[in-house]
Amino acid sequence: MQINIEDTFNKELPADSVLENKRRQVSNTAFSFVVPKVPSKPKLIHASEAMVKALGLQKKDINTRQFLDVFSGSKVYPNTNPYAMAYAGHQFGNWAGQLGDGRAINLFEVVHDSKRWAVQLKGSGETPYSRQGDGLAVLRSSIREYLCSEAMHHLGVPTTRALSLMLSGDEVLRDMLYNGNAEYEKGAIVCRVAPSFIRFGNFELFTARNEIENLKNLTDYTIKYFYPELGKPSKETYIKFFKAVTDRTLEMIIHWQRVGFVHGVMNTDNMSILGLTIDYGPYGWLEDFDFGWTPNTTDSQNKRYYYGNQPNIALWNLLQLANALYPLVEEPKPFEDILNTYQKEFEAQFLDMMRAKLGLKNSNDEDAKLIQNLEECLLLSETDMTIFYRELSNFKKDKANEGVAVVKKAFYFPDDISNEKKSQWNEWFQDYNNRLKSENLSDEERQSHMNSVNPKYVLRNYMAQLAIDKANEADYTLVDELFEMLKKPYDEQPKYENWYAKRPDWARHKVGCSMLSCSS
């Protein structure tokens, strides 16, 4: 197994001078060297052949002992120095101070086909940043992260990726809902991959500690390897850097809203500097269309990270990043100007995205009102978001009176749609029909366009939970089935038609399906 190692982060940025792996506050440090905990009996459950290829490995490498050893943390790859990154962050809007990689260890960086990949193990043991944790992860959360990161990639959403999913062979004690009922669960390790795992919080840490030289070094490093088009470091370059991060973050949020994804924990330490979806914890997809829904039990009371608030939270997080970068520029106005344009740019991009979901190619001054009226209709009763937009592609022009019947499959209680609600829906379909008449697309062309942005299959929480339940019985067939299906979320895939269904009633209040926490 040959890997083209080209480490930079742990060679060009300041290392922790303390080598002892004990929980502590660090200073003048971007990372701490740490060796993964050796699992007692690692076992490969699944590997992504696409990511194997991306790293320059071969399919045959997957079943080798070296693959198992390296990506379970059993052995360190020759001439590499694993490490945990130091960062801080705002959690649920409050400054949390030093956080860092508490249960993630970076193995090395790989360069293949002119692309750089940082390779990281999640659940591989404690680090200096583990605080009260043990640095381990359990099978249920590991399956969710492994499946979701790859599913999001195929949905076209910017995301970190996953290489492999392994059992550690160890038991891990977890209180799933933080209610005092801790139980032992199967331990697992996910190998995560991304161009970089640098977060907003990496910059926040240095600024909070007034380590401005380190802040500059980190920013210069990030620009050098991940934003080289911005040029050599200068005040102007740092402003351009912030604008580029803002643009990428906005693009990510637009995609989240498009597919109905809710992250659940949009803390600044969970925000990628590359605009990637990172840290899959208590996430979920909208099933019943509801702006106020969050999958996170920890956030159930204050509802900071609900679906409809994700664009605003991204802006708030970007403000914290601006504050962190301020010492490099020492002028507030450039940052303020960028932040002030975020809302306008979001509204414009959101409108374009929604037009695409509705099969509209041209813009119209009345589109915002059409979309608002649609959202009001979707809130009239429980309506499955994914199924609604997919079924809407079957709508035929000049048949507005058949609109409700076309999308009936999306209603959780179709027989309970009152005449008043149906009248409101009929009015919207008439407006939609009139709007379609101003387009040049045929019904078939429009359907094709709509089905390219409205997925048929997403990783609903109940689906992931079914895979978890089977995996706990050492049956990984459902993990593989969902993995394969989610590679082509926009295709019809008749053999997977059973997964094109609303959330079953048994999953409405089941732990793991409707209630999730940050517990790993």
C-alpha positions as CSV (number, residue, x, y, z in Angstrom):
1,M,0.0,0.0,0.0
2,Q,1.8,3.1,-1.3
3,I,0.6,6.6,-0.2
4,N,2.1,9.8,-1.5
5,I,2.6,11.7,1.8
6,E,3.2,15.4,1.7
7,D,2.6,16.8,5.2
8,T,2.4,20.6,5.6
9,F,0.2,21.5,8.6
10,N,2.4,19.8,11.1
11,K,5.6,21.0,9.5
12,E,4.8,24.6,8.7
13,L,2.8,25.7,11.8
14,P,3.9,25.8,15.5
15,A,3.8,22.5,17.3
16,D,3.0,21.9,21.0
17,S,6.3,21.6,22.8
18,V,4.7,19.2,25.4
19,L,4.7,15.7,24.0
20,E,2.8,14.1,26.9
21,N,-0.8,13.2,25.9
22,K,-2.7,14.7,28.9
23,R,-5.6,17.1,28.9
24,R,-4.4,20.7,29.2
25,Q,-4.5,24.2,28.0
26,V,-2.0,24.8,25.2
27,S,-0.4,28.1,24.1
28,N,1.4,29.2,20.9
29,T,0.3,26.0,19.3
30,A,-1.5,25.0,16.2
31,F,-1.5,21.3,17.1
32,S,-0.2,18.6,19.5
33,F,1.5,15.4,18.4
34,V,-0.4,12.4,19.5
35,V,-0.6,8.7,18.6
36,P,-4.0,7.0,18.1
37,K,-5.1,4.5,20.7
38,V,-4.6,1.0,19.4
39,P,-8.0,-0.7,19.2
40,S,-8.3,-4.2,20.7
41,K,-9.8,-5.9,17.7
42,P,-10.3,-3.7,14.6
43,K,-12.6,-4.9,11.9
44,L,-13.4,-3.2,8.6
45,I,-17.1,-2.7,8.0
46,H,-17.1,-0.7,4.8
47,A,-14.8,1.4,2.6
48,S,-15.5,4.0,-0.1
49,E,-13.9,2.8,-3.3
50,A,-14.2,6.4,-4.6
51,M,-12.1,7.8,-1.8
52,V,-9.6,4.9,-2.0
53,K,-9.0,5.9,-5.6
54,A,-8.9,9.6,-4.7
55,L,-6.0,8.9,-2.3
56,G,-4.1,7.0,-4.9
57,L,-4.7,3.6,-3.4
58,Q,-6.0,0.6,-5.3
59,K,-9.2,-1.4,-4.6
60,K,-7.1,-4.4,-3.7
61,D,-5.5,-2.4,-0.8
62,I,-8.8,-2.3,1.1
63,N,-8.6,-5.9,2.3
64,T,-4.9,-5.7,3.3
65,R,-3.6,-5.9,6.8
66,Q,-1.9,-2.5,6.3
67,F,-5.1,-0.8,5.4
68,L,-6.7,-2.2,8.5
69,D,-3.8,-1.2,10.7
70,V,-3.3,2.4,9.4
71,F,-6.9,3.4,9.1
72,S,-7.9,1.9,12.5
73,G,-5.0,3.6,14.2
74,S,-3.3,0.3,15.1
75,K,-0.1,1.4,13.4
76,V,1.3,4.7,12.4
77,Y,2.2,4.9,8.7
78,P,6.0,5.1,8.2
79,N,7.6,8.6,8.4
80,T,4.4,10.3,9.5
81,N,3.6,12.2,12.8
82,P,-0.1,12.1,13.8
83,Y,-1.5,15.1,15.6
84,A,-4.6,16.8,17.0
85,M,-5.5,20.4,16.0
86,A,-5.9,23.2,18.5
87,Y,-8.9,25.5,18.1
88,A,-11.5,27.4,20.1
89,G,-15.1,28.3,19.3
90,H,-18.5,29.7,20.1
91,Q,-20.9,26.9,21.2
92,F,-24.6,27.7,21.0
93,G,-23.6,31.4,20.8
94,N,-21.4,31.4,23.9
95,W,-17.6,31.6,23.9
96,A,-16.2,28.2,24.9
97,G,-12.5,28.9,24.9
98,Q,-10.1,26.2,23.9
99,L,-11.7,23.1,22.3
100,G,-9.6,21.3,19.7
101,D,-9.7,17.8,18.3
102,G,-11.0,15.9,21.3
103,R,-11.8,12.7,19.5
104,A,-10.1,13.2,16.1
105,I,-6.4,12.5,15.2
106,N,-5.0,13.7,11.9
107,L,-2.8,11.0,10.4
108,F,-1.1,12.7,7.4
109,E,-1.7,14.6,4.2
110,V,-1.8,12.9,0.8
111,V,-1.3,14.5,-2.6
112,H,-2.7,12.6,-5.6
113,D,-3.8,13.9,-9.0
114,S,-2.9,17.4,-7.9
115,K,-5.3,17.3,-5.0
116,R,-4.4,17.5,-1.4
117,W,-6.2,15.4,1.2
118,A,-5.9,15.5,5.0
119,V,-6.7,12.1,6.5
120,Q,-8.1,12.0,10.0
121,L,-9.4,9.3,12.3
122,K,-12.5,10.1,14.4
123,G,-12.9,8.0,17.6
124,S,-9.2,7.0,17.8
125,G,-8.6,8.0,21.5
126,E,-8.0,10.9,23.7
127,T,-5.9,14.0,22.9
128,P,-4.8,17.0,25.0
129,Y,-8.1,18.5,23.8
130,S,-10.5,15.7,25.0
131,R,-11.5,17.7,28.1
132,Q,-13.8,15.3,30.0
133,G,-14.2,12.9,27.1
134,D,-12.5,9.6,26.2
135,G,-11.8,10.5,22.6
136,L,-13.7,7.5,21.4
137,A,-16.8,7.1,19.2
138,V,-19.6,4.6,19.0
139,L,-20.9,2.6,16.1
140,R,-24.2,4.4,15.7
141,S,-22.7,7.9,15.3
142,S,-19.9,6.5,13.1
143,I,-22.4,4.9,10.7
144,R,-24.3,8.2,10.5
145,E,-21.2,10.2,9.7
146,Y,-19.8,7.6,7.3
147,L,-23.0,7.4,5.3
148,C,-24.0,11.0,5.4
149,S,-20.7,12.5,4.3
150,E,-20.6,10.4,1.2
151,A,-24.4,10.9,0.6
152,M,-23.9,14.7,0.8
153,H,-21.1,14.6,-1.7
154,H,-23.3,12.8,-4.2
155,L,-26.1,15.3,-3.6
156,G,-23.7,18.0,-4.7
157,V,-23.3,19.6,-1.3
158,P,-19.8,20.7,-0.3
159,T,-18.7,18.3,2.4
160,T,-15.9,16.4,4.1
161,R,-15.6,12.8,2.8
162,A,-15.2,9.4,4.4
163,L,-12.7,6.6,3.5
164,S,-13.6,3.8,5.9
165,L,-15.7,2.6,8.8
166,M,-14.3,0.2,11.3
167,L,-15.2,-1.5,14.6
168,S,-12.6,-1.0,17.3
169,G,-13.5,-4.2,19.2
170,D,-13.9,-2.1,22.3
171,E,-17.0,-1.1,24.4
172,V,-17.6,2.6,24.9
173,L,-19.8,4.0,27.7
174,R,-22.3,6.6,26.4
175,D,-25.3,8.5,27.8
176,M,-27.2,8.8,24.5
177,L,-29.7,11.5,25.5
178,Y,-27.7,12.9,28.5
179,N,-30.5,11.8,30.9
180,G,-28.4,9.7,33.2
181,N,-28.9,6.4,31.4
182,A,-25.4,5.5,30.3
183,E,-24.9,2.2,28.5
184,Y,-22.0,0.4,26.8
185,E,-22.0,0.5,23.0
186,K,-19.8,-0.8,20.3
187,G,-16.8,1.4,19.6
188,A,-16.0,2.4,16.0
189,I,-13.6,4.5,14.0
190,V,-14.3,6.6,10.9
191,C,-11.5,7.7,8.6
192,R,-12.5,11.2,7.5
193,V,-10.9,13.0,4.5
194,A,-11.0,16.6,3.4
195,P,-8.6,19.0,1.7
196,S,-8.2,20.5,5.2
197,F,-10.0,20.3,8.6
198,I,-9.2,23.9,9.5
199,R,-12.2,25.6,11.2
200,F,-13.3,29.1,12.1
201,G,-12.2,28.2,15.6
202,N,-8.6,27.7,14.7
203,F,-8.4,31.5,13.9
204,E,-10.5,32.4,17.0
205,L,-8.1,30.6,19.3
206,F,-5.1,32.6,18.3
207,T,-6.9,36.0,18.3
208,A,-8.5,35.3,21.7
209,R,-5.0,34.7,23.1
210,N,-3.5,37.6,21.3
211,E,-1.1,35.3,19.4
212,I,-1.2,37.5,16.4
213,E,2.0,36.1,14.8
214,N,0.4,32.6,14.9
215,L,-2.8,34.0,13.5
216,K,-0.9,35.5,10.6
217,N,1.0,32.2,10.0
218,L,-2.2,30.2,10.0
219,T,-3.9,32.6,7.6
220,D,-1.0,32.7,5.3
221,Y,-0.8,28.9,5.4
222,T,-4.5,28.6,4.5
223,I,-4.2,31.0,1.7
224,K,-1.1,29.4,0.3
225,Y,-2.5,25.9,0.1
226,F,-6.3,26.4,-0.3
227,Y,-6.8,29.9,-1.7
228,P,-3.6,30.4,-3.8
229,E,-5.6,32.5,-6.4
230,L,-5.7,35.3,-3.8
231,G,-2.0,36.0,-4.1
232,K,0.7,36.9,-1.6
233,P,-0.2,37.9,1.9
234,S,-1.3,41.5,2.5
235,K,-4.1,43.4,4.1
236,E,-6.0,43.3,0.8
237,T,-5.4,39.6,0.5
238,Y,-6.8,39.0,4.0
239,I,-9.9,40.9,3.0
240,K,-10.2,38.8,-0.2
241,F,-9.7,35.7,1.9
242,F,-12.6,36.6,4.2
243,K,-14.8,37.3,1.1
244,A,-13.9,34.0,-0.4
245,V,-14.7,32.1,2.8
246,T,-18.0,34.0,3.0
247,D,-18.9,33.0,-0.5
248,R,-18.1,29.4,0.1
249,T,-20.1,29.3,3.3
250,L,-23.1,30.9,1.6
251,E,-22.9,28.4,-1.2
252,M,-22.9,25.5,1.4
253,I,-25.9,27.0,3.2
254,I,-27.9,27.4,-0.1
255,H,-27.3,23.7,-0.8
256,W,-28.4,22.7,2.8
257,Q,-31.7,24.6,2.3
258,R,-32.1,23.1,-1.2
259,V,-32.1,19.5,0.0
260,G,-33.6,20.2,3.4
261,F,-30.6,19.3,5.5
262,V,-30.3,20.5,9.1
263,H,-26.8,20.4,10.6
264,G,-28.0,20.6,14.2
265,V,-24.7,22.0,15.8
266,M,-23.5,25.1,13.8
267,N,-20.9,26.1,16.4
268,T,-18.0,28.1,15.1
269,D,-15.7,25.1,15.8
270,N,-17.9,23.1,13.4
271,M,-17.5,25.6,10.5
272,S,-15.0,24.7,7.8
273,I,-12.8,27.4,6.5
274,L,-13.3,25.8,3.1
275,G,-17.1,26.0,3.2
276,L,-17.5,22.3,3.7
277,T,-20.2,20.5,5.8
278,I,-18.2,19.2,8.7
279,D,-18.9,17.2,11.9
280,Y,-22.0,15.1,11.3
281,G,-23.6,14.8,14.7
282,P,-27.3,15.3,15.4
283,Y,-28.2,16.2,11.8
284,G,-31.3,15.4,9.9
285,W,-33.4,16.0,6.8
286,L,-36.7,17.9,6.9
287,E,-39.5,15.4,6.6
288,D,-42.4,17.4,7.7
289,F,-41.7,20.8,6.1
290,D,-41.0,23.0,9.2
291,F,-38.8,26.1,9.4
292,G,-38.5,25.6,13.1
293,W,-37.3,22.0,13.2
294,T,-34.0,21.0,14.7
295,P,-32.8,17.4,15.2
296,N,-30.7,18.3,18.2
297,T,-32.2,17.5,21.6
298,T,-29.6,19.9,23.2
299,D,-31.1,22.7,21.1
300,S,-34.8,21.7,21.5
301,Q,-35.6,24.5,23.9
302,N,-33.7,27.5,22.5
303,K,-33.9,26.3,18.9
304,R,-30.8,28.2,17.8
305,Y,-29.9,25.8,15.0
306,Y,-33.3,25.2,13.4
307,Y,-33.7,24.8,9.6
308,G,-35.0,28.3,8.9
309,N,-32.2,29.9,11.0
310,Q,-29.2,28.3,9.3
311,P,-28.6,31.2,6.9
312,N,-28.6,33.7,9.9
313,I,-26.3,31.5,12.0
314,A,-23.9,31.2,9.2
315,L,-23.8,35.0,9.1
316,W,-23.3,35.2,12.9
317,N,-20.4,32.7,12.6
318,L,-18.8,34.7,9.8
319,L,-19.0,37.8,12.1
320,Q,-17.0,35.8,14.7
321,L,-14.4,34.9,12.0
322,A,-14.2,38.5,10.9
323,N,-13.5,39.4,14.6
324,A,-10.7,36.8,14.6
325,L,-9.2,38.1,11.4
326,Y,-9.5,41.8,12.3
327,P,-5.9,42.1,13.8
328,L,-4.5,41.3,10.4
329,V,-6.4,44.2,8.8
330,E,-7.2,46.6,11.6
331,E,-10.0,48.2,9.7
332,P,-13.6,47.2,10.4
333,K,-15.3,48.6,7.3
334,P,-14.0,46.0,4.7
335,F,-15.4,43.2,7.0
336,E,-18.6,45.1,7.5
337,D,-19.1,45.6,3.8
338,I,-18.7,41.9,3.1
339,L,-21.1,40.9,5.9
340,N,-23.6,43.5,4.8
341,T,-23.7,42.0,1.3
342,Y,-24.3,38.5,2.6
343,Q,-28.0,39.0,3.1
344,K,-28.6,40.4,-0.3
345,E,-26.5,37.6,-1.9
346,F,-28.3,35.0,0.1
347,E,-31.7,36.3,-1.0
348,A,-30.6,36.4,-4.7
349,Q,-29.1,32.9,-4.6
350,F,-32.0,31.5,-2.6
351,L,-34.4,32.8,-5.2
352,D,-32.4,31.2,-8.0
353,M,-32.2,27.9,-6.1
354,M,-35.9,27.9,-5.6
355,R,-36.6,28.6,-9.2
356,A,-34.6,25.6,-10.1
357,K,-36.5,23.5,-7.6
358,L,-39.7,24.7,-9.3
359,G,-38.4,24.1,-12.8
360,L,-38.3,27.8,-13.7
361,K,-35.4,28.9,-16.0
362,N,-36.2,32.6,-16.3
363,S,-36.6,35.2,-13.5
364,N,-39.8,37.0,-12.8
365,D,-40.6,39.8,-10.3
366,E,-43.5,37.7,-8.9
367,D,-41.3,34.6,-8.1
368,A,-40.6,35.6,-4.5
369,K,-44.3,35.8,-3.8
370,L,-45.0,32.5,-5.6
371,I,-42.3,30.8,-3.4
372,Q,-43.7,32.5,-0.2
373,N,-47.2,31.3,-1.0
374,L,-45.9,27.8,-1.6
375,E,-44.2,27.7,1.7
376,E,-47.4,28.8,3.4
377,C,-49.2,25.9,1.7
378,L,-46.5,23.4,2.7
379,L,-47.1,24.5,6.3
380,L,-50.9,23.9,6.1
381,S,-50.4,20.2,7.1
382,E,-47.6,17.7,7.4
383,T,-45.9,17.6,4.0
384,D,-42.8,15.7,3.2
385,M,-40.3,18.1,1.6
386,T,-38.3,15.7,-0.4
387,I,-41.3,13.8,-1.8
388,F,-43.2,17.0,-2.5
389,Y,-40.6,18.5,-4.8
390,R,-40.0,15.2,-6.5
391,E,-43.7,14.6,-7.2
392,L,-44.2,18.2,-8.3
393,S,-42.0,17.4,-11.4
394,N,-45.0,15.3,-12.6
395,F,-47.2,18.4,-12.8
396,K,-48.6,19.1,-16.3
397,K,-49.2,22.5,-17.6
398,D,-52.9,23.6,-17.9
399,K,-53.9,20.9,-15.4
400,A,-53.9,23.1,-12.3
401,N,-57.0,21.3,-10.9
402,E,-55.0,18.1,-10.7
403,G,-52.1,19.7,-8.8
404,V,-53.1,18.4,-5.3
405,A,-53.6,14.9,-6.6
406,V,-50.1,15.0,-8.2
407,V,-48.4,15.7,-4.9
408,K,-50.7,13.7,-2.7
409,K,-48.0,11.2,-1.9
410,A,-46.1,13.9,0.0
411,F,-48.9,14.5,2.6
412,Y,-48.7,12.5,5.8
413,F,-52.4,12.6,6.3
414,P,-53.8,13.1,2.7
415,D,-57.4,12.3,3.8
416,D,-57.4,15.1,6.3
417,I,-56.8,17.9,3.8
418,S,-59.8,20.2,4.4
419,N,-61.6,22.0,1.6
420,E,-60.2,25.3,2.9
421,K,-56.6,23.9,2.7
422,K,-57.3,22.3,-0.7
423,S,-58.7,25.7,-2.0
424,Q,-55.4,27.4,-0.9
425,W,-53.4,24.7,-2.7
426,N,-55.5,25.0,-5.8
427,E,-55.0,28.7,-5.9
428,W,-51.2,28.2,-5.7
429,F,-51.2,25.6,-8.4
430,Q,-53.2,28.0,-10.7
431,D,-50.5,30.6,-10.1
432,Y,-47.8,28.1,-10.7
433,N,-49.5,27.0,-13.9
434,N,-49.7,30.6,-15.1
435,R,-46.0,31.1,-14.3
436,L,-45.0,27.9,-16.2
437,K,-46.8,29.3,-19.3
438,S,-44.2,32.1,-19.4
439,E,-41.4,29.5,-19.8
440,N,-40.3,27.8,-23.0
441,L,-39.7,24.4,-21.5
442,S,-41.9,21.4,-22.3
443,D,-43.2,19.3,-19.3
444,E,-40.6,16.7,-20.0
445,E,-37.7,19.2,-20.1
446,R,-38.9,20.8,-16.9
447,Q,-39.2,17.5,-15.2
448,S,-35.7,16.6,-16.1
449,H,-34.3,19.9,-14.8
450,M,-36.3,19.6,-11.5
451,N,-35.2,16.0,-10.9
452,S,-31.6,17.1,-11.2
453,V,-31.9,19.4,-8.2
454,N,-34.6,17.7,-6.2
455,P,-33.3,14.4,-4.9
456,K,-35.5,11.3,-4.7
457,Y,-33.4,9.7,-2.0
458,V,-31.9,11.3,1.1
459,L,-30.5,9.7,4.3
460,R,-33.5,10.0,6.5
461,N,-32.8,9.4,10.2
462,Y,-35.1,6.4,10.3
463,M,-33.1,4.8,7.4
464,A,-29.8,5.4,9.2
465,Q,-31.3,4.0,12.4
466,L,-32.4,0.8,10.7
467,A,-28.9,0.3,9.4
468,I,-27.5,0.9,12.9
469,D,-29.9,-1.6,14.4
470,K,-28.8,-4.3,12.0
471,A,-25.1,-3.3,12.4
472,N,-25.4,-3.8,16.2
473,E,-26.3,-7.4,15.3
474,A,-23.2,-7.7,13.1
475,D,-25.3,-7.4,9.9
476,Y,-23.9,-4.7,7.7
477,T,-25.9,-5.3,4.5
478,L,-28.1,-2.3,5.1
479,V,-25.1,0.0,5.5
480,D,-23.9,-1.2,2.1
481,E,-27.4,-0.9,0.5
482,L,-27.9,2.6,1.7
483,F,-24.3,3.6,0.7
484,E,-24.9,2.3,-2.9
485,M,-28.4,3.9,-3.2
486,L,-27.2,7.3,-2.0
487,K,-24.5,7.4,-4.7
488,K,-27.3,8.3,-7.2
489,P,-29.8,10.3,-5.2
490,Y,-31.3,12.0,-8.3
491,D,-31.9,8.8,-10.2
492,E,-35.1,6.7,-10.2
493,Q,-33.4,3.5,-9.1
494,P,-36.5,1.2,-9.2
495,K,-34.8,-1.4,-7.0
496,Y,-34.7,1.0,-4.2
497,E,-38.2,2.3,-4.6
498,N,-39.1,1.1,-1.0
499,W,-36.8,3.9,0.3
500,Y,-38.8,6.6,-1.5
501,A,-41.3,6.9,1.3
502,K,-42.4,9.2,4.1
503,R,-41.1,8.6,7.6
504,P,-43.0,5.6,9.0
505,D,-45.2,6.3,12.0
506,W,-43.0,4.2,14.3
507,A,-40.1,6.5,13.7
508,R,-42.0,9.7,14.7
509,H,-40.8,9.8,18.3
510,K,-38.1,7.0,18.3
511,V,-34.7,7.8,19.6
512,G,-32.3,8.0,16.7
513,C,-35.0,8.9,14.3
514,S,-36.6,12.1,15.7
515,M,-34.4,12.7,18.8
516,L,-30.6,13.0,18.5
517,S,-27.9,14.4,20.7
518,C,-24.2,15.3,20.4
519,S,-23.4,12.0,22.1
520,S,-20.9,10.0,20.1
